């Protein structure tokens, strides 16, 4: 329970009508969840406008309403508060309602097109090894120390997010590492949070179904850095051409990492093999269990953030060298089999290119690379031909299949992917809309020492078709086939 005046603290109000001392027992922006004593926030969303549901919320017992425009019907028993941007106000109020948990934590956010999950997961694992109680908010899972909390969005809504952060405070967490998606910034889901630091991994074309233009996508990422406080740090990949753009207007302390330029946290690749990476960092050569140039950047970002959070650089490198990274990110399935099978979450053109370029570095020349790839339904359509084109360019054989088709016809998605395949490349391309059959076929085609990449879903243990999530795990299908073929 909290008084309305305390919940709207730090919110820019344009007007208020009624009792600001009214007691509020619940905060929500979904009218279906309104119970007596609720403060209802009318948010203009991508699917619907909360202002349409104000009267319904009042009828269900809302004692106060925050909105951008007053409804025609005003109830004398309800307090109405108007604001310029109710999505932003919701973030600030959610933080206030849950006693501003981010003020009591060292909260570090990771943003970028690729590498968010790996970076956040490595930081969680590292700080756990360093002896801290730690929270994680990521695409794969949310964690409070050893407790797993199911994850539905990369970044939860402000109410869920602050409730989760409050649970982390109560569990004694000192540090929390979270992925910050461009959607979350644009939709003000992180409004009201206090960040100790922010990390930028990279930016490539993605989410244009939502942002419409690449410039809008960059602006959303940049806004996160623009809004940081002066006591936070901003750590960016300077080798990405948009890295320094992120630092232009930030008040935070500016820091850089990279492999190519003069930066604060510099790395150099000594060895890059299917067994792992040897990097020179801070004048020391360190062996890591992770694979590929892209992971060299992830490791540098993690190292830099840990040092900026006050940890000893040598201890950080020692602990970091023992970590494995995030599930479904360049994950080897049953190593030592007759062929090498890799499952990766790569679902953007750049991520797929990174993975396939990494695989190319390990080839001795005789083995085939067989890639299984699809594209998600109800998502950015512009990347579909690009994904198929990249798969064909870097592979000897390609199986185009379904990913999470959602509400779209899988064959229609595949047809759009095929527009990126040249007539010559068609000869090495198979089409199989059933993902399980596609993976099985790739395994059957593989000879000794060949490399199979199953891309797009990574850690996911479901396939979403027409609003239903069916159990499905790429890693399980691959493992089952390897066992079948070795007996």
Secondary structure, 3 states (H helix, E strand, C coil): CEEHHHHCCCCCEEEEECCCCCEECEEECCHHHCCCCEEEECCECCCCEHHHHHHHHHHCCCCEEEECCCCCCCCCCCEEEEECCHHHHHHHHHHHHCCCHHHHCEEEEEECCCCHHHHHHHHHHHHHHCCCCEEEECCCCEEECCEEECCCCCCCCHHHHHHHHHHHHHCCCCEEEEECCHHHHHCCCCCCCCCCEEEECCCCCCCHHHHCCHHHHHHHHHHHHHCCCCCCEEEEECCCCCHHHHHCCCCCEEEEEECCCCCCEEEEEEEEECCEEEEEECCEEEEECCCCHHHHHHHHHHHHHHHHCCCCHHHHHHHHCCCCCCCCCCEEECCCCCCEEEEECCCCHHHHHHHHHHHHHHCCCCCCEEEEECCCCCCCCCHHHHHHHHHHHHCCEEEECCCCCECCCHHHHHHHHHCCCCHHHHCCEEECCCHHHHHHHHHHHCCCCCEEEEECCCCCCEEEECCEEEECCHHHHHHHHHHHHHC
